[in-house]
Amino acid sequence: GRTEIVDLDGLKGFIHIINVLGEKLINDEDFYLFGQVSEMFSEEEVKECLSLAGETNPIIKKYYDAVMEFNGKGKEEDIPDSNELSLEEVFNIIDRTKDRNRNFELRSFGRKAKIFEIEQVLGRLLKEDEKFKKLACLEVFTDRAFPSLELGLFDLLQVEDKDIRYNSIWAMSNVEDKKVREFAVNYLNAKGKKCDPSMLKLLENNYQPGDHKLIESVLKDWDDPDDNHEAVLNLLRINDKKERPELAGGFLWAYDHTPCSHCRGSIVESLVDWEEAPVLMLEECLMDCQEDTVELAKSSFE
């Protein structure tokens, strides 16, 4: 869920992750996330953000110092760089892929690739049978819409393999198209509360006024906390595209079911803005573990 939080909330989300996991990341010399975020923004921007946050937060200051020391040891090769890959190099990476670990270089390539390169990766995806190579192809489309909606892509949204299904949904969610919306609406109507919460992401770029009723009809307490978190993240993503106060009912559900304090803070912020935050919720937020959420609740009573 780390990259999902950064995808949703940018550098603010990154700082939250470091505040929570900083000590562990430092002890493990795990600075891969720093490299990923540097690809999404820029290394200098990320360093400046860490430096400023570290002025008042000792954990973030310690992480920032560790990153600088790590770079100074000549270990930059362990952090993804921003060098652009050729299409041949991308296919070589795909051919060498033997596990489900995500490759951020492929994601970066997808954002910058020319249309003819993207079309060739799409062709490889539709022909590929081996799971991990298929996942590597899908990684290219993390932040890039498919150039065309081949029928085989909709089949990938319904495969039994959860990894392939999830990455396919993520990639398809970049597409704003009536076919994607129609698929999402038909799926959610048919599955109801038995739906895969990842499917809600297909509405991120295909939401229409009134869809909040359909969304609320499928929300439930999933057995797996990660599924609850996935549903919450997708509600936040839909709202992040455009403020939608009609989602308040879904956000109230999200507040009760999210396992993530960072998401909870975003939920409360929107509900306060929409004047839909119950008094009991705000009173509870006065004891929240997130300082920003506590301050937001306090200001609501002033």
C-alpha positions as a printed NumPy array, in Angstrom:
array([[  0.   ,   0.   ,   0.   ],
       [  2.94 ,   2.465,   0.142],
       [  2.867,   3.526,  -3.482],
       [ -0.933,   3.695,  -3.376],
       [ -0.757,   6.264,  -0.581],
       [  1.781,   8.335,  -2.545],
       [ -0.339,   7.998,  -5.686],
       [ -3.291,   9.335,  -3.738],
       [ -1.687,  12.046,  -1.636],
       [  1.67 ,  12.873,  -3.205],
       [  4.521,  14.063,  -1.006],
       [  2.157,  14.48 ,   1.94 ],
       [  1.476,  10.748,   1.754],
       [  5.196,  10.016,   1.443],
       [  5.942,  11.996,   4.611],
       [  3.195,  10.076,   6.413],
       [  4.806,   6.755,   5.41 ],
       [  8.243,   7.866,   6.6  ],
       [  6.756,   9.072,   9.881],
       [  5.223,   5.619,  10.438],
       [  7.896,   3.331,   8.965],
       [ 11.018,   5.51 ,   9.067],
       [ 12.875,   3.581,  11.777],
       [ 12.323,   0.229,  10.049],
       [ 13.313,   1.57 ,   6.632],
       [ 16.492,   3.042,   8.099],
       [ 17.427,  -0.165,   9.932],
       [ 16.839,  -2.219,   6.777],
       [ 18.633,   0.33 ,   4.561],
       [ 15.466,   0.209,   2.473],
       [ 15.422,   3.392,   0.388],
       [ 13.603,   2.016,  -2.641],
       [ 10.508,   4.09 ,  -1.881],
       [ 12.663,   7.207,  -1.943],
       [ 13.724,   6.265,  -5.459],
       [ 10.16 ,   5.602,  -6.52 ],
       [  8.917,   8.928,  -5.226],
       [ 11.884,  10.7  ,  -6.83 ],
       [ 10.719,   9.267, -10.154],
       [  7.206,  10.603,  -9.569],
       [  8.395,  14.095,  -8.637],
       [ 12.104,  14.887,  -8.633],
       [ 14.924,  13.881,  -6.317],
       [ 15.605,  17.478,  -5.311],
       [ 11.933,  18.133,  -4.571],
       [ 11.687,  14.988,  -2.438],
       [ 14.87 ,  15.847,  -0.54 ],
       [ 13.623,  19.382,   0.105],
       [ 10.31 ,  18.005,   1.38 ],
       [ 12.113,  15.618,   3.752],
       [ 14.446,  18.357,   4.928],
       [ 11.595,  20.741,   5.77 ],
       [  9.547,  18.052,   7.53 ],
       [ 12.642,  16.938,   9.401],
       [ 12.965,  20.337,  11.035],
       [ 10.074,  19.457,  13.359],
       [ 10.02 ,  15.656,  13.156],
       [ 13.056,  13.715,  14.455],
       [ 12.097,  10.459,  12.699],
       [ 11.926,  12.155,   9.314],
       [ 15.171,  14.031,  10.051],
       [ 16.845,  10.697,  10.823],
       [ 15.498,   9.181,   7.589],
       [ 16.663,  12.207,   5.569],
       [ 20.153,  11.946,   7.056],
       [ 20.198,   8.198,   6.328],
       [ 19.223,   8.787,   2.694],
       [ 22.003,  11.352,   2.277],
       [ 24.538,   9.019,   3.903],
       [ 23.342,   6.094,   1.79 ],
       [ 23.838,   8.11 ,  -1.4  ],
       [ 27.261,   9.128,  -0.165],
       [ 28.325,   5.474,   0.096],
       [ 28.003,   5.049,  -3.643],
       [ 24.936,   2.822,  -3.397],
       [ 22.824,   4.878,  -5.746],
       [ 22.519,   1.859,  -8.007],
       [ 20.138,   0.39 ,  -5.451],
       [ 17.819,   3.358,  -5.926],
       [ 15.977,   3.498,  -9.264],
       [ 17.368,   6.202, -11.503],
       [ 15.45 ,   8.287, -13.996],
       [ 17.348,   7.13 , -17.11 ],
       [ 14.951,   6.525, -19.964],
       [ 14.733,   2.949, -21.182],
       [ 14.566,   1.899, -24.792],
       [ 11.771,  -0.398, -25.945],
       [ 14.321,  -3.188, -26.374],
       [ 15.471,  -2.744, -22.766],
       [ 11.847,  -2.827, -21.587],
       [ 11.235,  -6.129, -23.352],
       [ 14.481,  -7.491, -21.877],
       [ 13.289,  -6.551, -18.381],
       [  9.942,  -8.241, -19.049],
       [ 11.703, -11.374, -20.33 ],
       [ 13.85 , -11.554, -17.193],
       [ 10.953, -11.099, -14.781],
       [ 10.509, -14.158, -12.553],
       [  8.496, -12.84 ,  -9.589],
       [  5.697, -10.423,  -8.752],
       [  7.965,  -7.673,  -7.39 ],
       [  7.068,  -4.366,  -8.999],
       [  9.573,  -2.691, -11.31 ],
       [  9.349,   1.066, -11.076],
       [ 11.522,   1.555, -14.154],
       [  8.723,   0.053, -16.248],
       [  6.22 ,   2.412, -14.679],
       [  8.463,   5.371, -15.456],
       [  8.88 ,   4.16 , -19.044],
       [  5.113,   4.   , -19.46 ],
       [  4.676,   7.649, -18.496],
       [  7.24 ,   8.849, -21.048],
       [  6.88 ,   6.321, -23.875],
       [  5.853,   7.244, -27.406],
       [  2.532,   5.939, -28.689],
       [  4.122,   3.323, -30.984],
       [  6.125,   1.964, -28.026],
       [  3.017,   1.735, -25.865],
       [  1.184,  -0.076, -28.646],
       [  3.947,  -2.677, -28.865],
       [  3.866,  -3.284, -25.102],
       [  0.083,  -3.678, -25.317],
       [  0.542,  -6.262, -28.058],
       [  3.04 ,  -8.136, -25.897],
       [  0.634,  -8.022, -22.933],
       [ -2.222,  -9.56 , -24.904],
       [ -0.006, -12.355, -26.234],
       [  1.816, -13.106, -22.961],
       [  0.792, -16.268, -21.077],
       [  3.332, -16.306, -18.221],
       [  1.967, -14.6  , -15.109],
       [  4.959, -12.583, -13.961],
       [  5.805, -11.36 , -17.459],
       [  2.165, -10.317, -17.875],
       [  2.397,  -8.385, -14.599],
       [  5.559,  -6.689, -15.866],
       [  3.718,  -5.605, -19.02 ],
       [  0.881,  -4.21 , -16.911],
       [  3.405,  -2.244, -14.843],
       [  4.024,  -0.09 , -17.932],
       [  0.372,   1.018, -17.779],
       [  0.319,   2.017, -14.112],
       [  0.108,   5.713, -15.023],
       [ -0.627,   5.428, -18.734],
       [ -3.919,   4.682, -20.451],
       [ -4.156,   1.778, -22.861],
       [ -3.913,   3.137, -26.43 ],
       [ -6.943,   1.068, -27.467],
       [ -9.579,  -1.012, -25.695],
       [ -8.991,  -4.501, -27.036],
       [-11.534,  -7.117, -25.941],
       [ -8.784,  -9.108, -24.252],
       [ -8.226,  -6.29 , -21.781],
       [-11.74 ,  -6.618, -20.376],
       [-11.127, -10.355, -19.968],
       [ -8.114,  -9.549, -17.771],
       [-10.393,  -7.62 , -15.412],
       [-12.192, -10.84 , -14.52 ],
       [ -9.415, -13.468, -14.26 ],
       [ -9.193, -15.527, -11.083],
       [ -5.57 , -14.58 , -10.414],
       [ -5.846, -11.666,  -7.974],
       [ -2.499, -10.089,  -8.902],
       [ -3.264,  -9.938, -12.614],
       [ -6.837,  -8.808, -11.976],
       [ -5.725,  -6.002,  -9.638],
       [ -3.006,  -4.683, -11.942],
       [ -5.373,  -4.875, -14.92 ],
       [ -8.032,  -2.892, -13.054],
       [ -5.439,  -0.306, -12.041],
       [ -4.285,   0.076, -15.652],
       [ -7.837,   0.225, -17.035],
       [ -8.787,   2.9  , -14.497],
       [ -6.572,   5.342, -16.414],
       [ -9.008,   5.138, -19.335],
       [-11.964,   7.523, -19.534],
       [-14.399,   5.776, -21.849],
       [-18.058,   4.791, -21.87 ],
       [-17.073,   1.139, -22.356],
       [-15.079,   1.169, -19.116],
       [-17.925,   2.86 , -17.267],
       [-20.45 ,   0.39 , -18.664],
       [-18.291,  -2.543, -17.584],
       [-17.856,  -1.134, -14.061],
       [-21.541,  -0.354, -13.561],
       [-22.66 ,  -3.747, -14.883],
       [-20.132,  -5.532, -12.688],
       [-21.068,  -3.655,  -9.505],
       [-24.786,  -4.113, -10.142],
       [-24.333,  -7.838, -10.74 ],
       [-21.947,  -8.592,  -7.869],
       [-23.325,  -6.208,  -5.249],
       [-21.723,  -6.784,  -1.872],
       [-19.76 ,  -9.736,  -3.298],
       [-17.772,  -7.423,  -5.556],
       [-14.014,  -7.028,  -5.688],
       [-13.498,  -3.563,  -4.082],
       [-10.707,  -2.882,  -6.582],
       [-13.386,  -2.535,  -9.275],
       [-14.486,   0.754,  -7.722],
       [-11.298,   2.251,  -9.146],
       [-12.749,   1.962, -12.644],
       [-15.046,   4.856, -11.701],
       [-12.116,   7.14 , -10.887],
       [-12.201,   8.635, -14.39 ],
       [-15.7  ,   7.418, -15.283],
       [-17.861,   8.594, -12.375],
       [-21.171,  10.292, -13.17 ],
       [-23.479,  12.176, -10.787],
       [-25.666,   9.723,  -8.926],
       [-23.112,   6.921,  -8.916],
       [-22.798,   7.364,  -5.159],
       [-25.96 ,   5.267,  -4.744],
       [-24.402,   2.354,  -6.636],
       [-21.177,   2.679,  -4.646],
       [-22.995,   2.735,  -1.297],
       [-24.972,  -0.369,  -2.319],
       [-21.81 ,  -2.502,  -2.574],
       [-19.926,  -1.274,   0.5  ],
       [-19.621,  -3.753,   3.378],
       [-17.195,  -4.934,   6.039],
       [-14.9  ,  -7.187,   4.01 ],
       [-13.221, -10.077,   5.843],
       [ -9.786,  -8.869,   4.75 ],
       [ -8.78 ,  -5.433,   6.157],
       [ -6.825,  -4.861,   2.925],
       [-10.104,  -5.067,   0.99 ],
       [-11.641,  -2.441,   3.282],
       [ -8.586,  -0.272,   2.706],
       [ -8.847,  -0.777,  -1.05 ],
       [-12.486,   0.355,  -1.059],
       [-11.584,   3.419,   1.025],
       [ -8.66 ,   4.339,  -1.222],
       [-10.887,   4.139,  -4.284],
       [-13.52 ,   6.383,  -2.704],
       [-10.782,   8.92 ,  -1.992],
       [ -9.43 ,   8.631,  -5.547],
       [-12.862,   9.229,  -7.067],
       [-13.32 ,  12.313,  -4.912],
       [ -9.764,  13.475,  -5.595],
       [-10.585,  13.833,  -9.29 ],
       [-13.406,  16.219,  -8.436],
       [-14.965,  17.147,  -5.097],
       [-18.223,  15.207,  -4.786],
       [-20.167,  15.983,  -1.584],
       [-22.733,  13.351,  -2.597],
       [-20.114,  10.779,  -1.567],
       [-20.612,  11.742,   2.089],
       [-22.526,   8.532,   2.837],
       [-19.676,   6.456,   1.455],
       [-17.157,   8.545,   3.383],
       [-19.018,   7.899,   6.633],
       [-18.742,   4.179,   5.887],
       [-15.06 ,   4.678,   5.075],
       [-14.41 ,   6.389,   8.409],
       [-15.798,   3.381,  10.274],
       [-13.974,   0.777,   8.188],
       [-10.571,   2.155,   7.213],
       [ -7.562,   0.51 ,   8.888],
       [ -5.407,   3.495,   7.878],
       [ -5.   ,   6.63 ,  10.009],
       [ -3.785,   8.648,   7.011],
       [ -6.894,   7.796,   5.005],
       [ -9.041,   8.564,   8.048],
       [ -7.614,  12.073,   8.164],
       [ -8.483,  12.667,   4.504],
       [-11.997,  11.331,   5.091],
       [-12.604,  13.635,   8.054],
       [-11.218,  16.644,   6.168],
       [-13.722,  16.141,   3.334],
       [-16.651,  15.519,   5.678],
       [-15.836,  18.713,   7.584],
       [-15.623,  20.68 ,   4.321],
       [-19.02 ,  19.308,   3.299],
       [-20.469,  19.996,   6.768],
       [-21.332,  16.294,   7.032],
       [-19.078,  15.308,   9.942],
       [-21.159,  14.065,  12.931],
       [-20.347,  15.601,  16.31 ],
       [-19.596,  12.176,  17.784],
       [-17.041,  11.564,  15.032],
       [-15.319,  14.877,  15.687],
       [-15.231,  14.172,  19.419],
       [-13.606,  10.829,  18.687],
       [-11.084,  12.539,  16.405],
       [ -9.88 ,  14.632,  19.355],
       [ -8.13 ,  11.446,  20.497],
       [ -6.849,  10.375,  17.07 ],
       [ -3.256,   9.223,  16.652],
       [ -2.778,  11.667,  13.76 ],
       [ -1.965,  15.18 ,  14.968],
       [ -3.472,  16.779,  11.839],
       [ -6.782,  14.989,  12.448],
       [ -6.816,  16.12 ,  16.066],
       [ -6.194,  19.743,  15.052],
       [ -8.932,  19.532,  12.425],
       [-11.407,  18.267,  15.012],
       [-10.405,  21.006,  17.466],
       [-10.901,  23.713,  14.855],
       [-14.383,  22.356,  14.109],
       [-15.456,  23.108,  17.695],
       [-14.077,  26.634,  17.729]])
